[in-house]
Amino acid sequence: MRNQSYDSFGNTFKRGFMRMPMAIRTIIAINAAFFVIQTLGGAALNNWLIPNLGFDPSFPTVFTQPWRLITYSFLHAGFFHFLFNMLWLWWMGRSVEETIGPRSFIMVYLGATILGALVDAGLAQIFGSALVIGASGAVTGILVAFAMLFPRAPIMLFLLPPIEARFFVVGWIAIDILFLGSGDNVARLVHLGGALGGYLLIKAHQNGIDLSKVIRYFEYLFGRLKPSPSTKPKNKNMSIVKDVEIVEEVDQTELDEILEKISKSGYDALTKEEKQILFELSKKN
């Protein structure tokens, strides 16, 4: 009987996590870290984190404590609040990031986060003011981005027929508008502001604006990237790719699996991702 080797859950989880697009796995990792801190820290720590990092739309806090415009999105009210935000981010965000690149994706996510908070602050006097936590505004911005890039993509919901992304997102936004001021403890204004942020930034991307410039500026500032020499001649027949993720490391177990797959079924049986991994290795060697 042929011996079979079974990989550990840890290695399987690690490979699955590392296969996520770079920006999404970074955002999920930060949110997960905050959620673990909230969970393990108990009520005492939450009683400090939420009042100090949650978004307070009241004047003058919105101006004197600007870090809240971002930090509120990393805190969640419970497991399902955290889980569903991260699932929607993964389901809808993957295609968006693969289309516009990781830096541009981060700009859309953060832009939706910030604009969601600002819209909430601007209209708080009309619809009521409350401390806000959660990534729902940013996720709504990503949903809008997905619908703009893939308007006819089918969205599969439990017990419902497929719904085109454009109609699904319009319905999502319509619900937020209908329930404004209902007192249901949902930050509807943040959702609507996030949707506006996603729309404006994807529209800018479609009009040729390079959203990744802001992220690259901070990477230059902190030494993560070095500017390329401006004196190098350019080939007019080649296009420039500005916002991509390069595979830098490959888990040895994963490489062994790819080689075994080639020995059994040939090179053509590999997926696009597996071929890309081998291509990157060949360039290094």
Backbone bond lengths (Angstrom), bond angles and torsions (degrees), N, CA, C in turn:
res aa  C-N    CA-C-N  psi(-1)  N-CA   C-N-CA  omega(-1)  CA-C   N-CA-C  phi
1 M - - - 1.461 - - 1.524 109.33 -
2 R 1.330 116.17 133.93 1.455 120.61 -175.70 1.526 110.49 -71.83
3 N 1.355 115.19 134.28 1.451 119.86 177.94 1.534 109.72 -72.92
4 Q 1.315 116.42 138.65 1.450 121.67 177.60 1.520 108.97 -117.48
5 S 1.326 115.89 137.43 1.459 120.60 178.36 1.521 108.61 -104.97
6 Y 1.299 116.45 134.33 1.447 122.13 -178.88 1.529 108.93 -113.45
7 D 1.316 115.89 127.38 1.448 120.76 -179.90 1.523 109.84 -76.43
8 S 1.316 116.57 153.98 1.454 121.07 179.62 1.527 110.47 -73.84
9 F 1.324 115.19 157.74 1.464 119.97 177.71 1.524 110.33 -60.82
10 G 1.344 116.29 -37.77 1.460 120.24 -179.03 1.512 112.27 -61.08
11 N 1.343 117.16 -45.84 1.468 120.25 179.69 1.517 111.42 -67.50
12 T 1.336 116.56 -38.75 1.464 120.04 178.34 1.529 110.82 -63.74
13 F 1.332 116.63 -44.10 1.460 120.92 178.33 1.522 110.84 -63.51
14 K 1.330 116.23 -41.61 1.471 120.60 -179.36 1.520 110.84 -62.34
15 R 1.334 117.06 -44.28 1.463 119.51 -179.68 1.532 110.84 -65.47
16 G 1.336 116.04 -41.68 1.462 118.92 178.65 1.519 111.49 -63.35
17 F 1.333 117.12 -41.10 1.459 120.81 179.78 1.526 111.01 -66.25
18 M 1.334 117.31 -42.53 1.458 120.85 -177.84 1.524 112.10 -71.28
19 R 1.320 117.84 -17.43 1.465 120.57 176.54 1.525 112.06 -80.23
20 M 1.323 116.58 -13.13 1.459 118.79 174.46 1.522 109.73 -64.28
21 P 1.341 117.74 149.50 1.467 119.36 172.76 1.528 110.43 -56.33
22 M 1.335 115.60 148.04 1.462 121.32 -169.66 1.525 113.64 -57.09
23 A 1.327 117.80 -48.14 1.468 120.04 -176.41 1.525 111.18 -65.48
24 I 1.336 116.98 -43.34 1.462 120.37 -178.61 1.517 110.91 -63.86
25 R 1.326 117.69 -44.50 1.468 117.90 -178.93 1.527 111.15 -66.87
26 T 1.340 117.98 -31.28 1.463 120.31 176.71 1.513 110.83 -67.77
27 I 1.336 116.98 -45.62 1.467 121.03 -179.90 1.522 110.37 -63.81
28 I 1.333 117.37 -44.11 1.464 120.33 179.42 1.522 110.64 -64.19
29 A 1.330 117.51 -39.51 1.464 120.89 179.83 1.521 111.23 -62.78
30 I 1.342 117.35 -42.31 1.470 120.47 179.14 1.517 110.40 -65.55
31 N 1.331 116.97 -45.29 1.466 120.23 178.55 1.523 111.27 -62.20
32 A 1.340 116.23 -41.10 1.464 120.04 179.78 1.526 110.83 -64.81
33 A 1.332 116.83 -39.87 1.468 120.37 179.07 1.532 110.43 -62.27
34 F 1.338 116.65 -44.60 1.462 120.02 177.95 1.525 110.81 -63.58
35 F 1.340 116.65 -39.73 1.460 119.37 -178.80 1.530 111.02 -65.33
36 V 1.327 116.69 -40.43 1.467 120.46 177.60 1.528 110.22 -62.93
37 I 1.341 115.92 -42.82 1.466 120.00 178.60 1.524 110.27 -61.86
38 Q 1.339 116.26 -43.99 1.468 119.66 178.21 1.525 111.73 -61.60
39 T 1.342 115.34 -41.90 1.467 120.18 -176.71 1.516 111.93 -69.56
40 L 1.337 116.01 -47.70 1.464 119.86 -176.98 1.523 111.97 -75.60
41 G 1.324 115.96 -27.63 1.465 118.93 -178.09 1.508 114.05 -74.88
42 G 1.326 116.04 -20.83 1.455 119.57 177.61 1.519 113.62 75.03
43 A 1.322 115.18 -170.02 1.468 121.36 -174.54 1.520 111.90 -63.39
44 A 1.318 117.38 -37.37 1.468 120.29 -176.59 1.530 111.10 -61.31
45 L 1.346 116.87 -46.14 1.461 119.85 -179.60 1.524 111.07 -70.18
46 N 1.342 116.87 -39.89 1.463 120.02 178.41 1.525 111.34 -62.42
47 N 1.319 116.37 -34.64 1.456 120.51 179.07 1.526 111.90 -67.72
48 W 1.328 116.74 -15.65 1.474 120.15 172.54 1.520 111.18 -97.11
49 L 1.352 117.29 -44.51 1.463 120.85 -175.14 1.523 112.28 -62.08
50 I 1.327 117.27 -51.04 1.464 120.63 -172.93 1.531 112.33 -65.33
51 P 1.329 119.72 -46.22 1.474 118.30 178.39 1.530 113.30 -66.56
52 N 1.345 118.08 -25.81 1.455 120.33 -175.81 1.518 114.43 -97.99
53 L 1.342 117.77 -23.91 1.468 120.92 -178.90 1.521 112.87 -114.77
54 G 1.332 118.40 -18.81 1.451 120.73 175.62 1.521 110.87 -66.25
55 F 1.341 117.28 159.60 1.460 120.17 -177.34 1.521 110.61 -85.11
56 D 1.331 114.62 122.64 1.454 121.77 177.61 1.529 107.99 -107.22
57 P 1.348 118.39 109.24 1.462 120.52 -175.27 1.523 114.70 -77.65
58 S 1.315 117.78 -0.95 1.454 120.09 -175.99 1.523 111.94 -76.86
59 F 1.315 115.95 153.59 1.460 122.62 177.20 1.527 108.67 -86.35
60 P 1.354 119.87 139.01 1.468 127.18 2.82 1.527 113.95 -98.12
61 T 1.356 117.66 12.17 1.472 120.28 -174.15 1.526 112.23 -55.51
62 V 1.331 117.10 -38.34 1.459 120.79 -177.14 1.524 111.48 -60.25
63 F 1.335 117.88 -25.22 1.461 121.25 179.57 1.528 112.30 -97.92
64 T 1.326 117.06 -35.60 1.461 120.02 -175.61 1.522 113.49 -82.86
65 Q 1.348 117.31 -17.48 1.470 120.55 179.38 1.533 109.20 -129.92
66 P 1.347 117.25 69.12 1.466 120.89 -172.53 1.521 115.10 -67.45
67 W 1.344 118.47 -18.04 1.465 119.68 179.06 1.533 111.81 -61.25
68 R 1.325 117.10 -24.57 1.457 120.88 -179.87 1.527 112.24 -63.57
69 L 1.351 117.73 -23.12 1.461 121.53 179.66 1.524 111.99 -60.56
70 I 1.340 116.64 -21.01 1.471 121.49 179.78 1.525 111.55 -116.14
71 T 1.331 116.92 -43.75 1.469 119.28 -171.72 1.523 113.33 -63.39
72 Y 1.340 117.38 -26.23 1.473 118.68 -179.26 1.520 112.17 -60.56
73 S 1.345 116.39 -28.75 1.461 120.23 -175.21 1.526 112.92 -74.25
74 F 1.323 117.72 -12.63 1.466 120.61 -179.57 1.527 112.78 -94.53
75 L 1.320 117.59 -3.49 1.464 121.59 179.58 1.522 109.75 -105.07
76 H 1.330 116.47 144.89 1.469 119.94 -179.46 1.531 110.23 -135.91
77 A 1.332 113.96 154.97 1.463 120.25 -174.18 1.526 113.05 -83.39
78 G 1.313 118.11 -11.41 1.457 120.98 -179.04 1.514 110.82 177.73
79 F 1.337 115.86 178.94 1.461 120.65 -174.51 1.521 112.09 -62.56
80 F 1.322 117.98 -47.56 1.463 120.07 -176.51 1.519 111.96 -69.62
81 H 1.328 117.55 -32.77 1.467 121.58 173.68 1.528 109.62 -59.48
82 F 1.325 116.37 -46.82 1.463 121.77 177.58 1.528 111.45 -66.72
83 L 1.335 116.79 -47.42 1.461 121.41 -173.98 1.521 111.77 -60.94
84 F 1.317 117.85 -50.46 1.463 119.83 -174.81 1.526 112.11 -70.04
85 N 1.330 117.66 -33.32 1.462 118.46 174.11 1.524 111.21 -62.04
86 M 1.332 116.75 -43.60 1.457 119.90 -178.63 1.534 111.62 -71.32
87 L 1.328 117.46 -34.76 1.461 119.98 177.07 1.524 111.50 -65.74
88 W 1.337 117.44 -44.89 1.466 119.70 177.40 1.525 110.73 -62.77
89 L 1.334 116.01 -39.49 1.467 119.65 178.02 1.519 110.72 -60.18
90 W 1.334 117.01 -42.79 1.458 121.50 -179.78 1.525 111.10 -69.99
91 W 1.313 117.56 -48.37 1.472 121.37 -176.27 1.525 111.74 -61.51
92 M 1.335 116.50 -48.72 1.463 120.58 -175.23 1.530 112.81 -89.30
93 G 1.326 116.12 -29.67 1.462 119.47 -171.76 1.510 115.35 -78.60
94 R 1.328 117.42 -25.75 1.463 119.12 -174.57 1.525 111.66 -59.69
95 S 1.313 116.90 -48.84 1.464 119.70 -179.16 1.525 111.59 -66.19
96 V 1.343 115.83 -34.21 1.469 119.44 178.44 1.523 110.27 -64.40
97 E 1.337 116.66 -48.67 1.471 119.29 -179.21 1.522 112.00 -63.62
98 E 1.330 116.94 -40.50 1.463 119.75 179.62 1.528 111.49 -65.87
99 T 1.331 117.59 -22.43 1.464 121.71 -179.65 1.521 112.31 -87.05
100 I 1.334 117.25 -44.14 1.473 119.12 -173.75 1.526 112.84 -104.58
101 G 1.329 118.61 -10.87 1.461 121.43 179.45 1.520 112.19 96.37
102 P 1.346 117.66 157.16 1.469 121.45 -173.75 1.520 114.48 -66.25
103 R 1.335 117.89 -40.03 1.468 119.22 -178.75 1.530 110.57 -67.88
104 S 1.310 116.54 -44.80 1.463 119.88 178.11 1.524 110.61 -63.14
105 F 1.330 116.53 -36.75 1.472 120.45 177.99 1.526 110.26 -62.23
106 I 1.331 117.23 -43.98 1.462 120.69 178.81 1.518 110.53 -61.29
107 M 1.340 116.87 -38.33 1.459 120.13 178.03 1.526 111.27 -63.55
108 V 1.327 117.12 -41.61 1.466 120.01 178.28 1.535 109.67 -64.99
109 Y 1.318 116.67 -44.27 1.467 120.87 -178.95 1.523 111.06 -62.11
110 L 1.342 117.11 -49.01 1.457 120.42 -179.18 1.523 111.45 -69.81
111 G 1.337 116.75 -36.56 1.460 119.92 177.58 1.518 111.71 -61.90
112 A 1.339 116.41 -42.54 1.462 120.57 177.29 1.528 110.80 -66.25
113 T 1.322 116.88 -36.89 1.462 121.61 178.21 1.527 110.58 -61.58
114 I 1.324 115.82 -49.97 1.467 120.90 -175.55 1.532 111.26 -70.48
115 L 1.334 117.27 -46.04 1.455 119.26 -178.62 1.530 111.18 -65.97
116 G 1.327 116.68 -34.07 1.459 119.54 175.60 1.518 111.53 -59.22
117 A 1.339 115.82 -42.89 1.464 119.94 178.74 1.524 111.51 -67.54
118 L 1.335 117.00 -40.79 1.463 120.29 -177.98 1.523 111.73 -67.06
119 V 1.335 117.44 -39.92 1.464 120.07 176.58 1.524 110.04 -63.29
120 D 1.321 116.83 -40.31 1.460 120.75 178.26 1.523 110.39 -62.45
121 A 1.338 117.29 -42.22 1.461 120.86 179.10 1.524 111.25 -66.63
122 G 1.350 115.95 -39.72 1.456 119.63 -177.40 1.518 113.91 -67.55
123 L 1.318 117.19 -30.34 1.469 120.86 -176.56 1.529 113.00 -110.27
124 A 1.328 116.31 8.87 1.469 120.15 -176.61 1.524 111.84 -62.63
125 Q 1.335 117.47 -32.77 1.459 120.19 -178.69 1.532 111.87 -67.38
126 I 1.342 116.32 -24.86 1.460 120.58 -178.67 1.523 111.27 -88.47
127 F 1.334 115.75 -45.99 1.464 120.14 -172.21 1.532 113.75 -103.52
128 G 1.314 117.05 -0.42 1.453 119.62 178.56 1.516 112.32 103.29
129 S 1.320 115.52 146.80 1.464 121.97 -176.31 1.517 110.42 -111.07
130 A 1.321 115.84 134.25 1.467 120.90 177.10 1.522 109.09 -153.64
131 L 1.320 116.45 151.53 1.461 121.15 176.76 1.530 109.39 -65.11
132 V 1.331 117.34 136.05 1.465 121.93 -174.16 1.521 109.98 -117.54
133 I 1.343 116.67 136.45 1.470 122.12 170.43 1.531 108.35 -137.14
134 G 1.320 115.76 157.48 1.460 120.59 175.52 1.516 113.29 115.27
135 A 1.343 115.69 156.10 1.459 123.01 -177.50 1.523 112.73 -93.58
136 S 1.329 117.90 11.85 1.463 120.34 -173.43 1.522 113.18 -61.61
137 G 1.338 117.88 -37.45 1.457 120.24 178.63 1.517 111.50 -63.38
138 A 1.330 117.05 -44.85 1.462 121.44 178.33 1.522 110.65 -64.17
139 V 1.330 116.57 -42.53 1.467 120.55 -179.61 1.526 110.56 -64.68
140 T 1.335 117.29 -38.24 1.459 119.98 176.43 1.526 110.52 -61.40
141 G 1.330 116.93 -39.54 1.460 120.45 175.69 1.518 112.18 -60.59
142 I 1.333 117.08 -38.53 1.465 121.16 178.26 1.532 110.27 -69.41
143 L 1.343 117.60 -36.75 1.464 120.56 176.34 1.528 110.79 -61.44
144 V 1.321 116.90 -42.84 1.466 120.93 177.78 1.518 110.13 -63.85
145 A 1.339 116.67 -41.94 1.457 120.62 178.42 1.526 110.67 -59.71
146 F 1.333 116.50 -43.40 1.465 120.56 178.85 1.522 110.98 -61.67
147 A 1.338 116.67 -44.80 1.460 120.16 -178.52 1.523 112.07 -65.02
148 M 1.326 117.13 -32.02 1.457 120.53 178.74 1.526 111.57 -73.73
149 L 1.322 116.02 -36.25 1.466 120.12 -178.61 1.525 112.22 -82.48
150 F 1.332 116.15 -33.24 1.466 121.24 -177.42 1.532 109.53 -132.92
151 P 1.328 117.92 65.84 1.473 120.72 -171.47 1.525 114.35 -60.83
152 R 1.331 118.02 -30.18 1.465 120.25 -176.67 1.527 113.33 -100.10
153 A 1.320 117.17 6.47 1.463 120.14 178.59 1.525 109.67 -64.70
154 P 1.342 118.14 135.06 1.470 119.98 -178.31 1.528 112.09 -77.64
155 I 1.313 116.25 134.40 1.462 122.97 173.86 1.525 107.31 -104.47
156 M 1.336 115.46 121.64 1.456 120.40 -177.65 1.526 109.69 -97.55
157 L 1.331 116.84 118.03 1.451 122.46 176.27 1.530 109.81 -115.31
158 F 1.303 115.93 152.14 1.463 121.99 -175.76 1.524 110.97 -57.57
159 L 1.344 115.76 126.03 1.460 124.71 175.94 1.532 114.00 65.11
160 L 1.334 117.06 13.61 1.456 120.79 178.18 1.518 110.04 -121.70
161 P 1.340 118.35 150.87 1.462 120.28 175.97 1.531 109.92 -68.45
162 P 1.330 118.41 162.75 1.470 120.78 178.67 1.524 111.46 -57.82
163 I 1.330 115.54 138.44 1.461 122.02 178.96 1.527 107.84 -119.29
164 E 1.323 117.27 131.31 1.460 119.80 177.32 1.525 109.73 -62.21
165 A 1.345 115.36 143.34 1.460 120.65 -174.01 1.522 112.41 -55.88
166 R 1.323 117.83 -40.20 1.467 120.48 -178.16 1.532 111.19 -61.77
167 F 1.335 117.68 -40.57 1.461 120.70 -179.76 1.530 111.27 -73.89
168 F 1.330 115.67 -36.48 1.461 120.02 178.68 1.522 110.91 -61.98
169 V 1.332 116.89 -46.36 1.462 120.55 -177.52 1.525 111.04 -70.09
170 V 1.330 118.07 -37.84 1.463 120.29 175.43 1.532 109.94 -60.13
171 G 1.332 116.71 -42.03 1.460 120.18 177.91 1.513 112.06 -64.87
172 W 1.335 116.50 -40.23 1.473 122.50 178.44 1.527 109.81 -58.57
173 I 1.354 116.26 -47.40 1.465 121.15 -178.54 1.530 110.77 -68.88
174 A 1.336 116.53 -38.54 1.472 120.30 -179.69 1.526 111.07 -60.80
175 I 1.330 117.03 -38.17 1.471 120.68 178.57 1.522 110.23 -62.74
176 D 1.340 116.53 -42.91 1.469 119.77 178.59 1.529 110.92 -62.08
177 I 1.323 117.14 -40.36 1.468 120.48 179.93 1.531 110.43 -66.24
178 L 1.323 116.45 -44.12 1.468 120.75 -177.96 1.526 112.71 -62.83
179 F 1.339 115.89 -33.30 1.464 119.64 -175.35 1.525 113.25 -100.34
180 L 1.335 117.52 14.23 1.463 119.81 175.67 1.521 110.42 -59.01
181 G 1.315 115.42 132.80 1.459 120.15 177.67 1.506 114.92 72.06
182 S 1.343 117.73 15.46 1.471 120.35 -177.53 1.524 112.70 -81.33
183 G 1.328 116.92 -10.93 1.460 119.91 -179.66 1.507 113.91 70.96
184 D 1.349 117.31 28.72 1.467 120.66 -179.00 1.524 113.06 -90.54
185 N 1.329 116.66 12.50 1.468 122.03 175.91 1.526 112.98 66.52
186 V 1.344 117.27 24.98 1.465 123.15 175.93 1.523 107.96 -114.48
187 A 1.330 116.83 132.59 1.466 121.41 -176.03 1.528 109.95 -79.15
188 R 1.330 116.12 75.14 1.467 121.13 -176.32 1.521 111.86 -62.51
189 L 1.323 117.40 -39.69 1.460 120.37 -179.93 1.527 111.67 -63.41
190 V 1.325 116.61 -37.31 1.464 120.37 177.89 1.526 109.65 -64.96
191 H 1.328 117.38 -40.45 1.462 120.89 177.12 1.530 110.45 -59.81
192 L 1.335 116.06 -46.22 1.457 120.29 -177.35 1.529 111.12 -67.49
193 G 1.322 116.80 -38.98 1.459 119.78 176.15 1.517 111.66 -65.95
194 G 1.332 116.37 -39.01 1.461 120.27 176.31 1.514 111.70 -63.35
195 A 1.343 116.24 -40.96 1.466 120.78 177.28 1.524 110.81 -61.20
196 L 1.336 116.47 -42.27 1.462 120.83 178.35 1.527 110.58 -63.58
197 G 1.337 116.58 -41.45 1.459 120.26 178.32 1.519 112.03 -61.97
198 G 1.345 116.59 -45.41 1.461 120.12 177.74 1.513 112.04 -60.28
199 Y 1.342 116.20 -42.53 1.474 120.72 179.99 1.524 111.09 -63.01
200 L 1.324 117.58 -49.86 1.462 121.03 -175.49 1.527 111.82 -64.06
201 L 1.326 117.04 -40.45 1.461 119.74 -176.48 1.528 112.03 -74.28
202 I 1.328 118.19 -38.84 1.463 119.19 175.97 1.525 110.13 -68.28
203 K 1.327 117.33 -36.01 1.457 120.51 175.72 1.530 109.99 -61.69
204 A 1.321 116.65 -41.99 1.466 120.56 177.01 1.521 110.73 -62.48
205 H 1.334 116.48 -42.76 1.466 120.84 177.52 1.528 110.84 -59.91
206 Q 1.319 116.58 -44.31 1.462 120.58 -179.62 1.526 112.21 -67.12
207 N 1.330 116.69 -23.06 1.467 121.20 177.43 1.524 112.53 -89.02
208 G 1.330 116.78 7.35 1.457 120.80 173.64 1.510 115.76 95.59
209 I 1.329 118.93 5.80 1.464 121.28 178.74 1.529 109.56 -80.00
210 D 1.329 116.54 131.08 1.462 121.70 -178.61 1.526 109.38 -83.88
211 L 1.335 116.73 99.99 1.459 121.71 -178.04 1.520 112.53 -69.02
212 S 1.323 117.32 -21.03 1.464 120.54 -174.46 1.517 113.01 -76.61
213 K 1.345 118.05 -9.44 1.469 120.42 -175.68 1.525 112.16 -60.26
214 V 1.324 117.19 -39.65 1.464 120.50 -177.76 1.523 110.46 -63.69
215 I 1.336 117.24 -45.35 1.461 120.77 179.60 1.531 110.39 -65.23
216 R 1.336 117.02 -41.71 1.462 119.17 178.92 1.526 111.67 -64.44
217 Y 1.342 117.29 -33.20 1.460 120.34 177.35 1.527 110.35 -60.41
218 F 1.335 117.01 -45.96 1.459 119.86 179.28 1.532 111.15 -67.78
219 E 1.327 117.57 -32.46 1.457 120.21 176.38 1.524 110.84 -66.68
220 Y 1.335 117.85 -40.24 1.462 121.35 173.62 1.529 110.30 -62.83
221 L 1.337 115.57 -43.18 1.459 121.34 -176.91 1.520 111.90 -59.72
222 F 1.336 116.15 -38.89 1.461 120.56 -177.71 1.532 112.87 -100.12
223 G 1.330 116.56 13.13 1.458 120.61 174.20 1.505 115.36 77.11
224 R 1.335 117.84 13.38 1.459 119.83 179.21 1.531 112.15 -76.14
225 L 1.333 116.94 -27.18 1.458 122.22 179.16 1.512 109.56 -131.26
226 K 1.328 115.77 149.10 1.456 121.13 174.23 1.519 108.80 -112.29
227 P 1.342 116.76 135.54 1.467 118.74 179.16 1.513 111.18 -63.45
228 S 1.322 117.18 138.11 1.456 120.46 179.21 1.517 109.75 -76.16
229 P 1.348 118.35 148.13 1.463 121.68 -179.10 1.522 111.10 -58.47
230 S 1.341 115.70 132.95 1.456 120.08 -178.28 1.518 112.29 -82.19
231 T 1.342 117.22 -10.82 1.457 120.24 -176.57 1.520 112.96 -85.55
232 K 1.338 118.06 -9.16 1.450 120.80 -177.67 1.525 110.37 -70.16
233 P 1.335 119.01 126.99 1.470 120.49 -179.39 1.517 111.60 -64.61
234 K 1.327 116.49 145.51 1.451 122.03 -178.11 1.517 110.53 -103.32
235 N 1.299 116.29 141.17 1.460 122.28 174.41 1.522 108.20 -86.37
236 K 1.323 117.83 116.66 1.457 122.03 -176.52 1.519 112.77 -65.65
237 N 1.336 116.76 -19.74 1.458 120.25 -177.91 1.526 112.91 -88.04
238 M 1.323 116.91 0.66 1.460 120.86 -177.91 1.522 109.41 -115.10
239 S 1.330 115.96 141.58 1.453 121.30 176.89 1.520 109.83 -92.97
240 I 1.327 116.63 158.30 1.458 122.25 -177.97 1.521 109.19 -104.92
241 V 1.319 115.66 129.20 1.458 121.05 175.86 1.516 107.50 -104.08
242 K 1.342 117.41 117.65 1.454 121.21 -171.38 1.516 114.18 -100.69
243 D 1.296 117.06 -21.70 1.460 119.26 -168.61 1.509 109.93 -134.42
244 V 1.342 117.17 80.60 1.451 121.45 -177.80 1.518 109.44 -132.77
245 E 1.322 115.37 163.32 1.459 122.56 175.97 1.508 108.15 -111.73
246 I 1.342 117.68 128.28 1.459 122.55 178.50 1.521 108.95 -100.94
247 V 1.308 116.57 133.05 1.461 121.24 177.30 1.513 108.57 -72.03
248 E 1.345 117.52 117.85 1.453 121.24 -175.66 1.527 112.80 -103.67
249 E 1.325 116.92 -30.70 1.454 119.60 -176.70 1.517 109.84 -134.50
250 V 1.320 115.56 143.81 1.451 120.56 177.42 1.518 108.30 -126.76
251 D 1.297 116.69 126.94 1.446 121.38 177.65 1.524 109.41 -62.82
252 Q 1.356 117.28 133.73 1.458 121.76 -174.96 1.521 111.47 -60.34
253 T 1.332 116.68 -37.91 1.459 119.88 178.80 1.522 110.83 -61.98
254 E 1.339 116.07 -41.32 1.458 120.26 179.70 1.523 110.85 -64.93
255 L 1.344 116.81 -39.93 1.464 120.58 178.56 1.519 110.76 -63.71
256 D 1.325 116.69 -42.29 1.464 120.39 178.32 1.528 110.99 -60.67
257 E 1.340 116.26 -39.32 1.462 119.93 179.24 1.526 111.49 -64.84
258 I 1.347 116.20 -38.63 1.465 120.03 178.76 1.522 110.58 -65.21
259 L 1.329 116.99 -44.78 1.463 120.73 -179.81 1.529 111.34 -64.35
260 E 1.327 116.00 -38.61 1.466 119.75 177.73 1.529 110.76 -65.39
261 K 1.333 115.75 -38.03 1.462 120.36 178.89 1.520 110.83 -64.47
262 I 1.348 117.10 -38.09 1.463 120.95 177.75 1.523 110.62 -65.30
263 S 1.346 116.21 -42.52 1.460 119.89 -178.88 1.523 112.59 -64.19
264 K 1.350 115.73 -30.25 1.464 119.46 -178.19 1.521 112.79 -87.16
265 S 1.351 115.79 -44.31 1.470 119.08 -169.69 1.515 114.76 -121.56
266 G 1.335 116.63 -4.21 1.461 118.87 179.63 1.520 112.55 90.59
267 Y 1.340 115.97 165.18 1.456 122.75 -175.75 1.530 112.14 -62.72
268 D 1.330 116.59 -36.44 1.464 120.11 -175.87 1.527 113.00 -65.85
269 A 1.334 117.17 -15.33 1.463 119.98 179.83 1.524 112.48 -80.01
270 L 1.351 117.52 -10.08 1.455 120.62 -178.64 1.528 111.22 -71.98
271 T 1.324 115.87 150.44 1.458 120.79 174.51 1.525 109.16 -78.70
272 K 1.326 116.24 170.78 1.456 121.23 179.17 1.531 111.10 -60.71
273 E 1.341 116.86 -40.34 1.458 120.62 -179.64 1.520 111.53 -66.28
274 E 1.335 116.77 -39.74 1.463 120.08 -179.99 1.530 111.38 -67.56
275 K 1.326 117.06 -38.31 1.468 120.24 176.18 1.521 111.16 -64.40
276 Q 1.348 116.59 -36.95 1.459 120.33 179.40 1.526 110.91 -65.34
277 I 1.339 116.44 -39.31 1.462 120.18 178.16 1.523 110.77 -61.42
278 L 1.325 117.59 -46.03 1.464 121.04 179.02 1.520 111.11 -64.14
279 F 1.330 116.98 -37.18 1.456 120.69 179.69 1.535 110.62 -63.61
280 E 1.356 116.79 -43.29 1.446 119.83 179.90 1.527 111.23 -65.03
281 L 1.341 116.09 -38.42 1.472 119.66 177.43 1.516 111.86 -64.19
282 S 1.326 117.21 -40.13 1.466 120.50 -178.72 1.525 110.79 -64.40
283 K 1.343 117.96 -33.59 1.454 120.20 178.33 1.529 111.73 -69.21
284 K 1.352 114.88 -34.62 1.472 118.05 179.86 1.521 112.14 -72.58
285 N 1.351 115.51 -31.98 1.466 119.63 -175.74 1.518 111.66 -92.36
